């Protein structure tokens, strides 16, 4: 199955609502998880110290747009990795992963690789990206840094089409840009702002003087120059490792 709009055939994984198929968690499993919380470090997860809310567009169909919640682990000042969820609730579904790199790192990537990435300057400066619960003034240093970054976001669970399980191939996601076909639905933004008590308009106004990158590599946001997105087609010829166990 390609990472397209085509829905899978009728299965328990497709249907109204977001309830997952499966039995309720047993007491035994809950006890194991409680013990694990006391005995295991969970070190990688504990490094996720920042929550951002923004919007993403499917690279093969920019009319399909979703609200996303990034829980961010900063490896260093030039590289971030994000677990992406469909909400910030305890029941949130993990829908993908995004890697974010500085412009310095991005310029070292091969041109074919750069085509899979999107720029963040427009998303930041127009107030689409926000850190819920944090005053705009405290967000400012982070946003100034992010305007000069690029992201590669693979969505593994197309919740917007009703998938109750992660189905099909991953979809490459894009960031909103200053082009009519890539502007976020205002109703999505309005609902997000209402939920978190923020104003995209106020954020945009406060960020108007924020410095933008002197140059955004045209290989990023590839669709803007070429009108083509990327979709994965899964079947390939397998190669043998030749290893024996």
C-alpha positions in Angstrom: 0.0 0.0 0.0 1.4 3.4 -1.0 1.3 6.4 1.3 -1.7 7.8 -0.5 -5.2 8.9 0.2 -6.7 5.5 -0.7 -8.2 3.9 2.4 -7.6 0.2 3.2 -10.5 -2.2 2.7 -13.0 -2.7 5.6 -11.2 -4.0 8.7 -11.5 -3.6 12.5 -8.8 -0.9 12.0 -11.2 1.4 10.1 -14.3 3.0 11.5 -15.8 5.9 13.3 -14.2 7.2 16.5 -10.7 6.7 17.8 -11.2 3.7 19.9 -8.5 1.1 19.3 -9.5 -2.5 18.7 -8.3 -4.8 21.5 -9.0 -5.9 25.0 -8.7 -3.7 28.1 -5.3 -3.6 29.8 -5.1 -6.3 32.4 -4.1 -5.8 36.0 -1.0 -7.9 35.4 0.2 -5.6 32.7 -0.5 -2.6 34.8 1.6 -4.1 37.7 4.5 -4.8 35.3 4.4 -1.2 34.1 4.3 0.1 37.7 7.4 -2.0 38.5 9.1 -0.8 35.4 8.6 2.8 36.4 10.5 2.1 39.6 13.2 -0.1 38.2 13.9 1.2 34.7 15.5 4.5 33.8 13.5 5.3 30.6 16.4 7.7 29.9 15.6 8.5 26.2 12.0 9.4 27.0 12.9 11.6 29.9 15.0 13.7 27.6 11.9 15.1 25.9 11.7 18.4 27.6 9.7 20.6 25.2 6.2 20.4 23.8 5.3 22.2 20.6 1.9 22.4 18.8 1.8 23.1 15.1 0.2 21.8 11.8 1.4 19.4 9.1 0.3 18.8 5.5 0.6 15.6 3.6 3.3 15.9 1.0 1.2 14.1 -1.7 -2.0 16.1 -0.9 -1.6 19.5 0.8 -5.3 19.8 1.3 -5.0 17.1 4.0 -3.9 18.9 7.2 -3.6 17.8 10.8 -2.8 19.4 14.2 0.4 17.8 15.6 2.1 17.7 18.9 5.9 17.4 19.0 7.6 16.2 22.1 11.2 17.3 21.6 14.6 15.9 22.6 17.4 18.3 21.9 20.5 16.3 21.1 22.5 19.5 20.6 21.9 23.0 19.3 21.9 21.8 15.7 19.8 18.6 16.0 16.4 17.8 17.5 14.4 14.6 17.4 10.6 14.7 18.0 8.0 12.1 18.8 4.9 13.4 17.2 1.4 12.7 18.6 -2.1 13.7 17.6 -2.8 15.5 20.9 -1.2 16.1 24.3 -3.7 14.0 26.2 -2.7 10.7 28.0 -4.6 8.8 25.3 -2.7 10.5 22.5 -1.6 8.4 19.5 2.0 8.3 18.4 1.6 9.3 14.7 5.2 9.8 13.5 8.6 11.2 14.0 10.3 14.4 12.9 14.0 15.2 12.8 15.0 18.9 12.9 18.5 20.1 11.8 20.1 23.5 11.6 20.8 25.2 8.3 24.5 24.3 8.8 23.8 20.6 8.9 21.2 20.8 6.1 23.7 22.3 3.7 25.9 19.2 4.1 23.2 16.8 3.0 23.1 15.4 -0.6 20.7 17.2 -2.8 18.4 14.1 -3.2 18.1 13.9 0.6 17.4 17.6 0.9 14.2 17.2 -1.2 12.6 15.2 1.7 12.9 18.2 4.1 10.8 21.3 4.7 11.8 24.7 5.9 10.4 26.2 9.2 10.8 30.0 8.8 7.2 30.6 7.6 5.7 28.2 10.1 7.5 30.0 13.0 7.1 33.6 11.9 3.3 33.3 11.2 2.6 31.9 14.6 1.5 28.4 13.5 4.2 26.9 15.8 3.7 27.5 19.5 4.8 26.1 22.8 1.5 25.6 24.7 1.4 27.1 28.2 4.5 29.2 27.7 4.3 33.1 27.4 5.3 34.3 24.0 8.2 36.2 25.5 9.7 33.0 26.9 9.2 31.2 23.5 11.1 33.9 21.6 14.7 32.5 21.9 13.6 29.1 20.8 11.7 30.5 17.8 14.6 32.6 16.7 16.7 29.4 16.5 14.0 27.4 14.8 13.5 29.8 11.9 16.8 28.7 10.5 16.1 24.9 10.7 14.7 22.2 8.4 12.5 19.2 9.3 11.9 15.7 7.9 8.6 14.4 9.3 7.3 10.9 8.5 3.7 10.2 9.5 3.1 6.5 10.3 -0.6 6.8 11.4 -3.1 8.6 9.2 -5.6 9.4 11.9 -7.4 12.0 9.8 -8.8 9.4 7.4 -10.2 7.3 10.3 -7.4 4.7 10.7 -7.8 3.1 14.2 -4.4 1.5 13.7 -1.3 2.6 11.9 -1.8 1.3 8.4 0.1 1.5 5.1 3.4 3.0 4.3 4.7 6.2 6.1 3.7 9.5 4.5 6.1 12.4 4.1 4.7 15.6 5.7 5.3 19.2 4.8 5.2 22.5 6.6 2.8 25.3 5.6 4.3 27.9 3.3 3.4 31.3 1.8 1.6 29.7 -1.1 -2.2 29.4 -1.4 -2.3 25.6 -1.8 -0.1 25.2 1.4 -1.9 27.5 3.8 -3.4 25.9 6.9 -7.2 25.8 7.2 -8.1 28.8 9.4 -10.7 26.7 11.3 -7.9 24.3 12.4 -5.9 27.2 13.7 -8.9 28.8 15.4 -9.7 25.6 17.3 -6.1 25.1 18.4 -5.9 28.7 19.6 -9.2 28.3 21.5 -8.0 25.1 23.1 -4.7 26.6 24.4 -5.8 30.2 24.9 -3.3 31.6 22.4 -3.6 33.9 19.4 -1.9 33.2 16.2 -2.5 36.8 15.2 -0.8 38.2 18.3 2.1 35.7 17.9 2.6 36.7 14.3 2.7 40.3 15.2 5.2 39.8 17.9 7.5 37.8 15.6 7.4 40.2 12.6 10.8 41.6 13.4 12.3 38.2 13.9 15.3 37.6 11.6 14.6 35.2 8.8 17.3 33.0 7.1 19.3 35.0 4.5 18.6 32.1 2.1 16.3 29.0 2.2 17.8 26.2 0.1 15.4 25.6 -2.9 15.8 21.8 -2.5 13.7 22.1 0.6 10.0 22.4 0.1 10.6 20.6 -3.1 7.0 20.7 -4.2 7.1 24.6 -4.4 9.5 24.5 -7.3 8.3 21.3 -9.0 4.7 20.7 -8.1 5.5 17.1 -7.0 5.3 15.4 -3.7 6.7 12.0 -2.5 4.8 8.8 -1.8 6.3 5.5 -0.8 5.5 2.3 -2.7 6.4 -0.6 -0.4 7.0 -3.8 -2.4 10.7 -4.4 -3.3 12.9 -7.3 -4.1 14.5 -8.7 -1.0 18.2 -9.0 -0.5 19.8 -11.8 1.5 22.1 -10.8 4.3 24.0 -14.1 3.8 24.4 -14.4 7.6 23.8 -17.6 9.4 22.7 -17.8 13.1 
